[in-house]
């Protein structure tokens, strides 16, 4: 039975215009990431909000009284089937895009991928964890903009090509060869 991705990945905006223009393509990509990481998509809701709204959530739930670009709430009942709410500050994402001199679209996709990677078990507390997280972000960001975002997108045929690209990227990384990385504030 085919999964209806449109019902399993949802987007909401708290009094803001939804900045994500390619929702249908990204929904398919969310499913791809999770499958590639050995997970199954149950339901993920992305909520785009303001700095102040996310700061309040950060303070209420984590007792952190500062701004952040993302908070991921894993609501999964098992490690395999992923259910989550991911809150993203559009204000913070926009500011980070300016600082990093990247487009809002690219930074927004990086942040969303970051949240998905947390759901797959990746952490970003120590230097090694941050490095692994950034490498995975770069891998999936490159995959998305190469295969899903552009004219190459054909959902039924792109998966095999993406898997080959991903394996090549991972092999190069293991051999110590770095693909050009995105710039990050860390």
C-alpha positions, 0 to 999 in steps of 0.5 A: 500500500502506497504512503500518501506523503501529503498527509504525513508531512504537514506545514503550518505558519503561526501568523506568518507567510509560509516561506517554503515554496516547494512543499510537495517536493520536500515532503517526498524528500523527508520520506527519502531521508527517513528511509535512508536512515532506516526509519519510517515516516508516520507524521511530521508537522513543521511549524514556522513561527517567530523568534519570540514564539520559539523563545517562549517554547524554548524557555517553557520546555527546556528552561533555555531563555534564548533564541534558537532556530529550531526545536524538535519534539519527538513524539514517536512511540517507537524508534523506527516509526517517526512522529514529530513536531518541528518548530522553526523560527523564520526570523532566526533562519532569515538572520542566519541566512544573511550572516552565512550569505546563503539564500533563505531557501537554502538555510531553511532547508538546512534547518528542516533537515537538521530537525529530521536528523535529530529524529534519526538519532543524530546529536549536536552537543560535542564537537564530534557530534556537531561535525557528523551532524553538519556532514549529514546536513551537507549530504542531504542539502546537496542531494535535495538541491541536486535531485529534488529541487530542480528540473531533475525531479522525477519521484519514481526514478530519482531514488536510485540516482540519489542513493548512488550519489549518497554512497559516493559522498559517504565513501569520499568522506570516509577516505578523507576527501571533503566535498565543499561544505556549507558555512555554519556559525559554529 
